Amino acid sequence: MKSLSSSRPVDCFSAFSLAAMLARNTASAALRAQARTQTPALPAGARNMATLREIELRLKSVRNIEKITKAGAQRVLGMRCLSDR
């Protein structure tokens, strides 16, 4: 048996397994890092394209804002009518 350090003897098989495992982890980490930095090829002008769900949520949001604005306007008009009396 060989010894990597003086306190812990290691046989050749486990040292090789450890080296192989570290090499695999390093390679997979490098591939993940490369995948994060690369952007997929998209048609021109398509990078900001919204999904159907995002469009529906935006329309719902706009409708709710319209309701709030309309209610606020009615409240202001109601106060104006009361102040005219």
C-alpha positions as CSV (number, residue, x, y, z in Angstrom):
1,M,0.0,0.0,0.0
2,K,1.1,3.5,-0.8
3,S,0.7,6.4,1.5
4,L,-0.5,9.9,0.4
5,S,0.2,11.3,3.8
6,S,2.1,9.9,6.7
7,S,-1.0,9.4,8.8
8,R,-3.3,7.6,6.3
9,P,-2.4,4.8,4.1
10,V,-4.3,4.5,0.8
11,D,-4.2,1.7,-1.7
12,C,-3.7,2.4,-5.5
13,F,-7.4,1.7,-6.4
14,S,-8.8,4.3,-4.0
15,A,-6.3,6.9,-5.0
16,F,-7.2,6.3,-8.7
17,S,-10.9,6.5,-7.9
18,L,-10.4,9.8,-6.0
19,A,-8.5,11.2,-8.9
20,A,-11.1,10.1,-11.4
21,M,-13.9,11.5,-9.3
22,L,-12.1,14.9,-9.0
23,A,-11.5,15.0,-12.7
24,R,-15.2,14.2,-13.4
25,N,-16.4,16.9,-11.0
26,T,-14.0,19.5,-12.5
27,A,-15.0,18.6,-16.0
28,S,-18.8,18.8,-15.2
29,A,-18.3,22.1,-13.3
30,A,-16.5,23.5,-16.4
31,L,-19.3,22.4,-18.7
32,R,-21.9,24.0,-16.4
33,A,-20.0,27.2,-16.3
34,Q,-19.7,27.2,-20.1
35,A,-23.4,26.6,-20.5
36,R,-24.2,29.5,-18.2
37,T,-22.1,31.9,-20.2
38,Q,-23.3,30.9,-23.7
39,T,-26.6,32.2,-24.9
40,P,-28.7,30.1,-27.2
41,A,-28.9,31.2,-30.9
42,L,-32.1,33.1,-31.3
43,P,-33.7,34.8,-34.3
44,A,-33.1,38.5,-34.6
45,G,-35.4,40.5,-32.3
46,A,-36.7,37.3,-30.5
47,R,-34.6,37.6,-27.4
48,N,-37.2,39.7,-25.6
49,M,-40.3,37.7,-26.8
50,A,-42.8,37.2,-24.0
51,T,-44.6,33.9,-23.4
52,L,-48.4,33.6,-23.6
53,R,-48.6,33.4,-19.8
54,E,-46.6,36.6,-19.4
55,I,-48.8,38.4,-21.9
56,E,-52.0,37.3,-20.1
57,L,-50.5,38.4,-16.7
58,R,-49.6,41.8,-18.2
59,L,-53.2,42.2,-19.6
60,K,-54.7,41.3,-16.3
61,S,-52.4,43.8,-14.6
62,V,-53.4,46.6,-17.0
63,R,-57.1,45.8,-16.5
64,N,-56.7,46.0,-12.7
65,I,-54.9,49.3,-13.0
66,E,-57.7,50.6,-15.2
67,K,-60.2,49.6,-12.5
68,I,-58.2,51.3,-9.8
69,T,-57.8,54.5,-11.9
70,K,-61.6,54.5,-12.7
71,A,-62.5,54.1,-9.0
72,G,-60.1,56.9,-8.0
73,A,-61.6,59.2,-10.6
74,Q,-65.1,58.5,-9.5
75,R,-64.1,59.2,-5.9
76,V,-62.5,62.5,-6.8
77,L,-65.6,63.4,-8.8
78,G,-67.8,62.4,-5.9
79,M,-65.8,64.7,-3.5
80,R,-66.0,67.5,-6.0
81,C,-69.8,67.2,-6.2
82,L,-70.0,67.2,-2.4
83,S,-67.8,70.3,-2.1
84,D,-70.0,72.2,-4.6
85,R,-73.0,72.0,-2.4
